[in-house]
Amino acid sequence: MTSETFNQEFEKIKPQLKSYILRMTASVQDTEDLLQDTWIRANEKLDTFKGISSLKTWIFAIASNLTIDNLRKKKRWPENVTDICKAAAKEDPRHFQETMKLIESSNYAKFEIQEHIAFCFTCIAKSLPLEQHLCLLLKEIYDFKIKEVATILQTTEALVKYHLHTARQKMIEIFEGRCALINQEGICHQCSEINGIFNPKQNIQEELVKIKMVREADKADKEHLFDLRMEVLKDIDPYSSGAHELQLHHLEHNRRVMEEYLKKNE
């Protein structure tokens, strides 16, 4: 494969790769750095690509290895990350001021509930053990087959299936107890609360019923509701969706808060 052909293929893969790294790191800057490092490393190793796997799988494997090295130095986030970050936002008037300024100045900063569902998953999934987190993203959101996930993570298909099952069950358990959109006893109402702040004239019930996950919450089983949540994530690119600037702004806030929180609780 020539460098020219590789660069053309890399550009096609780049949007998914970039969103994958962001969902692992929750850091805009780390994502940019790791994306560049992936391109450099892949170019350096281009003569080792034999076509045994697809080029996409090969590139995702390089990106995963680099990102794993980055994340192993960092603690995983707690399951109640959204509560911690919400409390921090209330205590920091600058965050609200910056958010309002962004909403007023950008065409890509309108609050949307589906965007926040994806944002929430990104933050909470960082509480999973790293191997489970990676398997969940690769299989459920980026549609790699079990065999391809095993190749990317340099592990066995049996371990991939184990990590995937464990990750799914854990995330189902977390959302069942937290998310008020799928369970009336859920403790987290952030989607509707934030929507009320930024869209005060909007009918929240009308917006909620547009989301299949919410419409089917009363009759669907937990596994199906989780699959519907995954569909929401697949439909949203955190870098190019209609409200991506607002969500990236929120994500950077959460990252800073969690870094301070974890440092204090070492």
Wavefront OBJ file of the C-alpha trace (Angstrom):
o trace
v 0.000 0.000 0.000
v 1.359 3.422 -0.948
v 1.393 6.367 1.458
v -1.042 8.186 -0.818
v -3.555 5.339 -0.721
v -3.119 5.002 3.037
v -3.769 8.717 3.605
v -6.929 8.539 1.499
v -8.211 5.568 3.492
v -7.196 7.131 6.801
v -9.303 10.213 6.015
v -12.335 7.973 5.464
v -11.810 6.231 8.801
v -10.808 9.384 10.694
v -14.280 10.595 11.878
v -15.099 7.257 13.566
v -11.573 6.911 14.909
v -11.651 10.388 16.387
v -14.997 9.855 18.120
v -13.777 6.476 19.423
v -10.693 8.030 21.018
v -12.757 10.863 22.493
v -15.216 8.418 24.051
v -12.295 6.592 25.637
v -10.378 9.616 26.900
v -13.120 12.264 27.400
v -10.412 14.778 26.491
v -10.445 16.927 23.365
v -6.714 17.629 23.572
v -5.728 14.019 24.236
v -7.896 12.956 21.312
v -6.123 15.328 18.918
v -2.710 14.186 20.157
v -3.570 10.479 19.971
v -5.123 10.832 16.534
v -1.925 12.428 15.250
v 0.200 9.799 16.997
v -1.911 7.060 15.377
v -1.336 8.495 11.916
v 2.419 8.782 12.543
v 2.710 5.248 13.971
v 0.631 3.748 11.155
v 2.801 5.467 8.536
v 5.927 4.174 10.217
v 4.562 0.615 10.243
v 2.825 0.693 6.866
v 5.163 -1.935 5.418
v 4.007 -4.371 8.147
v 0.347 -4.215 7.040
v -0.261 -7.515 5.241
v -4.022 -7.282 4.748
v -4.792 -10.147 7.145
v -7.312 -7.828 8.801
v -8.997 -4.803 7.261
v -7.078 -1.533 7.230
v -9.728 -0.072 9.542
v -9.166 -2.839 12.088
v -5.402 -2.391 11.826
v -5.618 1.377 12.388
v -8.051 0.983 15.299
v -5.605 -1.479 16.869
v -2.802 1.091 16.710
v -5.073 3.806 18.129
v -6.287 1.482 20.897
v -2.774 0.579 21.982
v -1.727 4.225 22.133
v -4.865 5.194 24.028
v -4.533 2.304 26.476
v -1.013 3.510 27.291
v -2.470 6.968 27.922
v -5.333 5.725 30.114
v -3.427 3.207 32.215
v -1.774 6.134 33.990
v -5.164 7.546 34.978
v -7.829 6.456 37.448
v -11.251 5.394 36.227
v -14.129 7.754 36.923
v -16.779 6.911 39.563
v -20.287 5.819 38.553
v -21.759 9.032 40.011
v -19.570 11.248 37.828
v -22.571 13.229 36.578
v -23.642 14.071 40.139
v -20.152 15.259 41.048
v -19.844 17.402 37.923
v -23.342 18.827 38.330
v -22.519 19.939 41.872
v -19.256 21.489 40.678
v -21.069 23.386 37.901
v -23.523 24.866 40.418
v -20.617 26.153 42.492
v -18.869 27.735 39.495
v -20.807 30.675 38.001
v -18.177 31.020 35.271
v -19.194 27.680 33.783
v -22.805 28.805 33.348
v -21.689 32.158 31.923
v -19.357 30.462 29.439
v -22.117 28.051 28.464
v -24.647 30.819 27.835
v -22.102 32.773 25.800
v -21.469 29.692 23.671
v -25.185 29.099 23.130
v -25.673 32.693 22.036
v -22.702 32.716 19.661
v -22.707 29.252 18.063
v -25.036 27.494 15.657
v -23.847 24.174 17.091
v -24.610 24.700 20.758
v -28.331 24.048 21.039
v -29.130 21.646 23.869
v -30.680 18.408 22.616
v -31.735 15.540 24.853
v -30.411 12.799 22.561
v -27.019 14.523 22.544
v -27.031 14.512 26.330
v -27.905 10.803 26.416
v -24.755 10.127 24.394
v -22.737 12.546 26.533
v -23.932 10.865 29.724
v -22.928 7.440 28.435
v -19.436 8.705 27.562
v -18.887 9.898 31.125
v -20.417 6.946 32.976
v -18.724 4.340 30.769
v -15.389 5.647 32.033
v -16.206 3.960 35.343
v -15.860 0.541 33.693
v -12.591 -1.390 33.811
v -10.600 -0.392 30.740
v -10.922 -3.719 28.894
v -14.703 -3.725 29.336
v -14.940 -0.124 28.179
v -12.994 -0.818 24.990
v -14.960 -3.962 24.115
v -18.243 -2.158 24.636
v -17.300 0.756 22.378
v -15.813 -1.371 19.605
v -18.625 -3.921 19.432
v -21.745 -1.963 20.358
v -21.045 1.458 18.859
v -18.483 0.916 16.095
v -19.886 -2.440 14.947
v -16.699 -4.477 14.910
v -17.241 -8.234 15.012
v -16.037 -10.229 18.044
v -13.100 -11.581 16.041
v -12.087 -8.066 14.980
v -12.318 -6.760 18.553
v -10.042 -9.602 19.655
v -7.562 -8.619 16.947
v -7.664 -4.947 17.907
v -7.131 -5.657 21.600
v -4.723 -8.574 21.043
v -6.793 -10.938 23.147
v -9.035 -13.984 22.694
v -12.592 -14.027 21.410
v -13.663 -15.706 24.669
v -12.281 -12.807 26.719
v -13.929 -10.275 24.422
v -17.296 -11.993 24.936
v -16.744 -12.035 28.697
v -15.755 -8.343 28.867
v -18.646 -7.389 26.603
v -21.228 -9.304 28.642
v -19.900 -7.926 31.930
v -19.792 -4.361 30.598
v -23.332 -4.543 29.244
v -24.706 -5.889 32.508
v -22.901 -3.256 34.562
v -24.067 -0.364 32.391
v -27.640 -1.714 32.387
v -27.496 -1.846 36.173
v -26.170 1.727 36.420
v -28.739 3.213 34.053
v -31.596 1.217 35.591
v -30.848 2.834 38.921
v -29.952 6.292 37.620
v -31.698 7.257 34.400
v -35.115 8.800 34.966
v -35.833 8.560 31.227
v -36.103 4.766 31.387
v -37.159 4.220 34.992
v -39.542 6.331 37.059
v -37.417 5.584 40.102
v -34.230 6.766 38.409
v -32.417 9.432 40.421
v -30.915 11.413 37.525
v -33.099 13.963 35.743
v -30.285 15.930 34.113
v -31.550 15.552 30.537
v -34.896 17.165 31.352
v -33.422 19.614 33.892
v -30.842 21.025 31.498
v -33.366 21.065 28.681
v -35.599 23.205 30.899
v -32.771 25.680 31.479
v -31.729 26.089 27.854
v -35.107 25.509 26.167
v -37.631 27.011 28.632
v -40.374 27.388 26.013
v -40.049 23.849 24.759
v -42.550 21.143 25.722
v -40.310 18.583 27.399
v -42.825 15.726 27.051
v -43.090 16.290 23.306
v -39.313 16.122 23.018
v -39.052 12.995 25.139
v -41.587 10.984 23.149
v -39.479 11.528 20.019
v -36.874 9.248 21.586
v -37.655 5.569 21.025
v -35.884 4.570 24.226
v -38.240 6.765 26.249
v -41.386 5.688 24.374
v -40.662 2.019 25.002
v -39.357 2.364 28.564
v -42.497 0.963 30.185
v -42.820 -2.131 28.010
v -39.288 -2.995 26.917
v -36.862 -5.236 28.806
v -33.561 -3.912 30.122
v -31.458 -5.479 27.368
v -33.610 -3.927 24.658
v -33.476 -0.508 26.327
v -29.708 -0.744 26.426
v -29.634 -1.565 22.708
v -31.828 1.471 22.041
v -29.381 3.617 24.004
v -26.597 2.268 21.801
v -28.593 3.300 18.726
v -28.651 6.864 20.047
v -24.869 6.842 20.399
v -24.337 5.407 16.922
v -26.428 8.203 15.405
v -24.416 10.974 17.076
v -20.905 12.006 16.119
v -19.574 14.056 19.059
v -17.552 16.199 16.642
v -20.097 16.964 13.940
v -23.592 16.710 15.421
v -25.897 19.680 15.575
v -25.016 20.476 19.183
v -21.444 19.235 19.342
v -19.847 22.481 20.548
v -22.056 22.582 23.643
v -21.475 18.918 24.476
v -17.710 19.182 23.988
v -17.796 22.212 26.285
v -19.642 20.169 28.928
v -17.239 17.262 28.455
v -14.203 19.469 29.032
v -15.846 20.753 32.216
v -16.426 17.202 33.440
v -12.864 16.184 32.606
v -11.414 19.083 34.621
v -13.738 18.391 37.541
v -12.875 14.687 37.575
v -9.142 15.330 37.432
v -9.426 17.570 40.492
v -11.797 15.162 42.260
v -9.570 12.126 41.718
v -6.483 14.029 42.774
v -8.146 15.067 46.038
v -9.278 11.514 46.704
v -5.988 9.725 46.026
l 1 2 3 4 5 6 7 8 9 10 11 12 13 14 15 16 17 18 19 20 21 22 23 24 25 26 27 28 29 30 31 32 33 34 35 36 37 38 39 40 41 42 43 44 45 46 47 48 49 50 51 52 53 54 55 56 57 58 59 60 61 62 63 64 65 66 67 68 69 70 71 72 73 74 75 76 77 78 79 80 81 82 83 84 85 86 87 88 89 90 91 92 93 94 95 96 97 98 99 100 101 102 103 104 105 106 107 108 109 110 111 112 113 114 115 116 117 118 119 120 121 122 123 124 125 126 127 128 129 130 131 132 133 134 135 136 137 138 139 140 141 142 143 144 145 146 147 148 149 150 151 152 153 154 155 156 157 158 159 160 161 162 163 164 165 166 167 168 169 170 171 172 173 174 175 176 177 178 179 180 181 182 183 184 185 186 187 188 189 190 191 192 193 194 195 196 197 198 199 200 201 202 203 204 205 206 207 208 209 210 211 212 213 214 215 216 217 218 219 220 221 222 223 224 225 226 227 228 229 230 231 232 233 234 235 236 237 238 239 240 241 242 243 244 245 246 247 248 249 250 251 252 253 254 255 256 257 258 259 260 261 262 263 264 265 266
